[in-house]
Amino acid sequence: MEILFNCIKEINPYCDIDENTDLISEHILDSTGIMLLISMIEERFDIVIGEEDFSIENFQKVKNIHQLINKIRVG
């Protein structure tokens, strides 16, 4: 999860988050930020996030993103 926190901090260096922070409603990530985050995750975790996984729920909280990554890795 530390990698995810670091990615989000690269996009929004002034945010203070934990795994349950609502990244959308707290205005930590907007649509551009989410697209940047997807690109960073794909590169750093060597995975591909399919369009079917592009939902607000999957990117709303760090714990949700972590679950998505694990789901993709397991296949």
C-alpha positions as CSV (number, residue, x, y, z in Angstrom):
1,M,0.0,0.0,0.0
2,E,3.0,2.3,0.5
3,I,3.5,2.5,-3.2
4,L,-0.1,3.7,-3.6
5,F,0.3,6.4,-1.0
6,N,3.5,7.5,-2.8
7,C,1.7,7.7,-6.2
8,I,-1.1,9.7,-4.8
9,K,1.4,12.1,-3.0
10,E,3.1,12.6,-6.4
11,I,-0.2,13.7,-7.9
12,N,-1.3,15.7,-4.9
13,P,1.7,16.4,-2.6
14,Y,-0.3,18.4,-0.1
15,C,-2.9,15.8,0.8
16,D,-3.1,14.0,4.1
17,I,-4.6,10.6,3.6
18,D,-5.1,7.1,5.0
19,E,-6.5,4.0,3.5
20,N,-10.1,5.1,4.2
21,T,-9.9,8.7,3.0
22,D,-12.4,9.4,0.3
23,L,-10.1,10.6,-2.5
24,I,-12.9,11.8,-4.7
25,S,-15.1,13.8,-2.3
26,E,-12.1,15.2,-0.5
27,H,-10.9,16.5,-3.9
28,I,-7.6,14.7,-3.6
29,L,-8.1,13.1,-7.1
30,D,-10.1,14.4,-10.0
31,S,-10.6,12.7,-13.3
32,T,-7.1,13.7,-14.6
33,G,-5.6,12.6,-11.3
34,I,-7.3,9.2,-11.6
35,M,-5.9,8.8,-15.1
36,L,-2.4,9.7,-13.9
37,L,-2.8,7.2,-11.0
38,I,-3.9,4.4,-13.3
39,S,-0.9,5.0,-15.5
40,M,1.4,5.0,-12.5
41,I,-0.2,1.8,-11.0
42,E,0.1,0.0,-14.3
43,E,3.8,0.9,-14.6
44,R,4.8,0.2,-11.0
45,F,2.7,-2.9,-10.5
46,D,3.2,-4.3,-14.0
47,I,-0.5,-4.8,-14.6
48,V,-3.2,-3.5,-17.0
49,I,-6.3,-2.0,-15.6
50,G,-9.2,-2.8,-18.0
51,E,-11.9,-0.4,-18.9
52,E,-14.4,-2.6,-16.9
53,D,-12.5,-1.6,-13.8
54,F,-12.8,2.2,-14.4
55,S,-15.3,3.0,-11.7
56,I,-15.4,5.6,-9.0
57,E,-15.8,2.9,-6.4
58,N,-12.5,1.3,-7.4
59,F,-10.6,4.6,-7.0
60,Q,-12.5,6.2,-4.1
61,K,-10.2,4.9,-1.4
62,V,-6.7,3.6,-1.2
63,K,-8.0,0.3,0.2
64,N,-10.3,-0.1,-2.8
65,I,-7.4,0.6,-5.2
66,H,-5.4,-2.0,-3.3
67,Q,-8.2,-4.6,-3.6
68,L,-8.4,-3.9,-7.3
69,I,-4.7,-4.4,-7.8
70,N,-4.9,-7.7,-5.9
71,K,-7.9,-8.8,-8.0
72,I,-6.0,-8.1,-11.2
73,R,-2.9,-9.8,-10.0
74,V,-4.8,-13.0,-9.1
75,G,-6.5,-12.9,-12.4
